[in-house]
Amino acid sequence: MRRVFGSVRARAALGATVVVAVALVAAGLAVLQVLRADLVDQARLKARTDAREVASRIAAGTGYRTLELDEDVPVQVVDEDGRVRAVSEDLEAVTGTGSASVTPVGPRPGPGPDGGGDADDDGDGDDDDDAGQVSSEEEYGHGSARIDGETGDYVWAAVEVTDRRGTEVTVYAGAPLATERGAVSTARDAMLIGLPLLLLVVAAVTWLVTRRALRPVEGIRREMAAITASTDLSRRVPEPGTHDEVARLARTTNETLAALEASVERQRAFVADASHELRSPVASLRTQLEVGAAHPELLDVDGAVEDVVRLQRLAADLLLLARLDAGERPHGGSPVALDALVREELAQRTGDRVPVRMEVAPVAVRGSRGQLSRVLGNLVDNAQRHARGGVRVAVREEGRWAVLRVADDGEGVPEGERERIFERFVRLDDARSRDDGGAGLGLAIARDVVVRHGGTLTVSAAPEGGALFEMRLPSG
């Protein structure tokens, strides 16, 4: 069962069919109920009309033996003692009325034109008594009647009437329910035949429409499977020319593939550049060690130490970038005093080639003290590397931002290269040595750390003529 309804098309067809079936069954039951009620009301109306017509004749003085009741309409007249005074012709049996008898009794003894107890039982219509009275209300009931050998269900209307002699009788007139039951049965049979056919049509249409709607999804799935098998991230899934959810899914999938391709290419380039950067100090260190092993007197210990230090720094930079690429974010711990951080960093640079001036004001931010110290150190190292005579570090608070500016008096950064210098392993001065220029990771690390702290790092022209690096972080 799970495999049969494992596809979206099957579940959609089943769901639509069930919903339509429930709606149609509910509507069909309501229609049958309304139809039955309407036909019963019509039968009651006919029974009431016939009963009142007979009651009106009795009230007008027509004798019970001369009522001339229609043989097609079952009528029974019963007095207050339960005696049957008149019945329609061919009425052989009856239930649901005031009496089960279908045999009229004779006239009661007493004064009257024929010696009986009924007013104007001779049928001449001449009587000096006042006209009788017909009740304005009627009652209804259900029963059966057998007319000329045929039995059927009837709805009975009972109307009370007082004849000219003051005798109260009840006129029962029936209307057959065969028409109501036949119409309801016909409608029910039609629904039972039409409902399955309609449900089949709904299921088939839903299946076809869903299959057509999901056809692009299948194309996307096949292409994604092919991309996964080939590991070719330059491929893209087909985008349908519609503006529905499937088209948006295809566009989002292609955007994801593009981002994934860029990430993979960036990772490949990173690995290649890291390998290239590591190869030089490793090769130099190996050469020095091999020469030292063969000729101990020629071993350059200082050079070997420098290569090891460079390898250590490069490994630390690569490890930090790997953590940042993995999504590591600073913990929102205690506030970090940015002015104190600058003082501590610059206090360690008393013997640097280029002096550093500072202009700091008290301001605090939230984040990782170690990472922010790394950003400050990278910016100052970069400024000292390119400065001619001095570097200036300023810290101040501007609105809700803590601003750190590092400026030098060097040649500055060309406007077209001001974003490129934040890329990894980028050196604008290709002529300088690797030892002087570093691996090209300092500014990339600085920007990644600042961005993960919710801030920005940009470069522009400094008043001194060199580069001005500006870091903005939310003050905390």
HELIX and SHEET records of a PDB file:
HELIX    1   1 VAL A    8  ALA A   60  1                                  53    
HELIX    2   2 TYR A   64  THR A   66  5                                   3    
HELIX    3   3 ALA A  178  SER A  230  1                                  53    
HELIX    4   4 GLU A  245  ALA A  294  1                                  50    
HELIX    5   5 PRO A  296  LEU A  298  5                                   3    
HELIX    6   6 VAL A  301  ASP A  325  1                                  25    
HELIX    7   7 LEU A  338  ALA A  347  1                                  10    
HELIX    8   8 ARG A  369  HIS A  386  1                                  18    
HELIX    9   9 GLU A  415  GLU A  417  5                                   3    
HELIX   10  10 ARG A  420  PHE A  422  5                                   3    
HELIX   11  11 ARG A  434  GLY A  437  1                                   4    
HELIX   12  12 GLY A  442  ARG A  452  1                                  11    
SHEET    1   A 6 VAL A  84  VAL A  87  0                                        
SHEET    2   A 6 VAL A  75  ASP A  79 -1                                        
SHEET    3   A 6 GLU A 168  PRO A 176 -1                                        
SHEET    4   A 6 GLU A 150  THR A 162 -1                                        
SHEET    5   A 6 GLN A 133  ILE A 147 -1                                        
SHEET    6   A 6 LEU A  91  THR A  95 -1                                        
SHEET    1   B 2 PRO A 335  ALA A 337  0                                        
SHEET    2   B 2 ALA A 364  ARG A 366 -1                                        
SHEET    1   C 5 VAL A 356  VAL A 360  0                                        
SHEET    2   C 5 VAL A 391  GLU A 398  1                                        
SHEET    3   C 5 TRP A 401  ASP A 408 -1                                        
SHEET    4   C 5 ALA A 467  PRO A 474 -1                                        
SHEET    5   C 5 THR A 456  ALA A 461 -1                                        
END                                                                             
